[in-house]
Amino acid sequence: MVEVNLWSGLRKFTDGAEVVEVEGRTVGQLLDGLVAIHPGLAPVIESGISVAVDGEVITGGRNTPVEPDSEVFLMQQIKGG
């Protein structure tokens, strides 16, 4: 299981949980697992989020590997123009 840390705005979809444990070996599997456990997260995740694994914002997509002891954070996607 991997602990996924959520920003405060997402906690309303997780009954107030700041950290959710999810099974997965890739970023995509973690995101799919989060939606399976907390379906209210689906629209937020689908609209675009940033994921940081062990201090690095992931740019490699859903297939980026994640270890069970990885530190994972979901963050609001920064949009610029």
C-alpha positions, 0 to 999 in steps of 0.5 A: 500500500502507498500513502497518498497525501491530499491537498485540503480541497480534496478532503471533502471527498475522502471524509476528511482524510488527509492521507489515503492508502492505495494499492498500486505500482504506478501513478496511474494505478494509484489514481485509479485506486483513489477513484475506486475508493472515493468516486467523488475524486474522479472529476478532479483527477480527470480535469488534471492534477499534478502528482509528486513522487519522492519530491519530484513532480511527475512528467512521465505520466501514468506509467511512472513507477511508485514504490510502497515506501514512496512519498506521494502528494496530489497537488493542484495543477498549475495552469499558465498562459 
